[in-house]
Amino acid sequence: MLCQDCNKNEATIHLSQIVNKQQVVLNLCQTCADRRGFENPLKNVPFPLGEFLSSMVSESLTNVSKELEEAFCPECKLSYETFTKTGKLGCGYCYQAFRQPLADLLRKIHGSNLHRGKRHNSAGEVMEPLKEEARLRDELKRAIANEEYERAAQIRDMIKEVKENAESSHV
């Protein structure tokens, strides 16, 4: 893409801005961007992901056992030491090979290593009957396995009632 000002050089600066609820996009070469006074505030600040992750991992590396320092992925042969320097895993099996240190790293970065996901506020209303039905189905299987047939019949009726209530509330 050519620079919008000079129409000669390749555009390397891409600026997108909202002005009066209208999006304004500028694609400029470095020379024209300098002429207009645009300056990248992060120009001299290196911020590669590898260095960021490495700094997060380096704190825990002081307590790392010799085993972990020598750990490597059995599939792609990436070493844990290389991961800490680059911040990049080599393949999907690396997640299993470096499971514990990755869990610690995610906990440091996100505050937790458990992903709970997000749901629309009204999704809870829809999900409750489905959860209850699943719970009852599990209970029904246990009752049948324990040969508690009267209890199983009661649970079957409860499942039917949950289904009917769910259908009638969403009609």
Secondary structure, DSSP 8 states (H G I E B T S, - for coil): -B-TTTSSSB--EEEEEEETTEEEEEEE-HHHHHHHT---TTTT----HHHHHHHHHHHHHTT--HHHHT-B-TTT--BHHHHHHH---SSTTHHHHTHHHHHHHHHHHHS-S-------TTHHHHHHHHHHHHHHHHHHHHHHHTT-HHHHHHHHHHHHHHHHHHHHHT-
